[in-house]
Amino acid sequence: MNQKPIFLMPGEGRSYSMGSISALFKADGNETGGNYSISEWWLEPHSKGPGAHSHDEDDIFFVIEGTMSFLLGDDWKDAPKGSFVLAPRGVTHDFENRSSERAGVFNISVPGNFE
């Protein structure tokens, strides 16, 4: 695959609104040859995430704003801005915003084609 450079300004990408959750995809499987997908996920205050799930991709999260709560296996942990979370493939995980402030995470899924 002959991958092309991508340059996006803040807030740019493919935006998907899902009520109190929104996703902003920066690079997806089509653009990375299926190697990885990169996105931002934003949750309004007191918003549930996608629900507990597992899949064949590693999910890497970096909290970029607020505090996000993560389910990893059977344990919930609060992750303030600057926190790093790895949910390896096959591990049940979820995220939600239990706070009264908007929260966001930068997400990398490996391999790609998550979207």
N, C-alpha and C positions, 0 to 999 in steps of 0.2 A: 504494500500500500504506500502511496506517495502522500503522506500527511501534509496538510496545508497549515500554515501559521494561523492562529486566531488571536485577535486583539479586541478586547471588549472594555469599554469604559464602565465605571461604577454603575450598577443598576441595569446594565445591558445583558442580553441573553434571551432565551425563550422562556417566557413567563407563563406559569400555569396557576390559576387561582382555584382553590378548593375550599371555599368558605373562609374559616379562620386560619387556614394554612395556605401558604403560597410557595411555589418552587420556582427557581430561576436556574435553568440549565445553561451552563457555560460551555461544556463540550460533552458530546454524547458518543455512543458507540459508533455511529456512522462517521464521526469526525476523527475518531481515535483508532479505527480499525478493530473495534471491539476490545481494546486493551483496558480502558477505564472510562468512567463517566464522572463528570464533575458538576456539582450543583450547589445552590444555596437553598436552605429551607427556613422559612420565616413563620413563626407561630404567634398569633395575637395572645394577649393575656388569658390565662385559664383555658388553654386549648389542648385538646387531646391530639395525639399524633396518629399515625397510620394504624395502630393496634399491634399487639404482639405478633411477631412473625419471624421466620428465618428463611434464608435463601442461599443459593450457591455462590454468592459474591461476598467478599470481605467488605464491610462498611466502615469507613473511616470518617470520623466527625471531629470538627474543631469548632468550639463555641465562639462566635464572633460578636455576639451581643446578648446581654441579659444572662439568665440562668435557665438552662434546659435540664429536665430530668430524664434520665436514661434507664431503661430496663435492660439488664444484661443477665441472661439466664433467669434466675428467680429474684434478683436484687435490683431495687431502684436506687439510683444515686443522683444527687443534685450536682450539676456541672456548671460552675460560673464561667463567665467570659475568660477565654484563654485555655479552657480545659480541652484535653485530647481524649477521644474515646475510640477504641477499636472493637467492633463487633465482628469476630471472625465468622467466616462462612459456616452455616449450620447452627449457630448460636441464636437462640430466641432473643429478640431485642425489640425495643420500641423507644420512642421519645415523645415528650409532651412538655408544655409550658405551664407549670403550676403557679407561676408568679403573676404579679399584677402589672408587669412590664413586658413589652414585645421582646421576643428572643429569636436568635438566628444561629444556624450552624452552617458551616462549609462542609460539604460531603464529597467524598471520593469513593466510588464503587469499583472494585477490581475483581474479576475482569468487567469490561463495559457491557453495554446493551441493557443496563438496568431499566432504562426508561422505556 
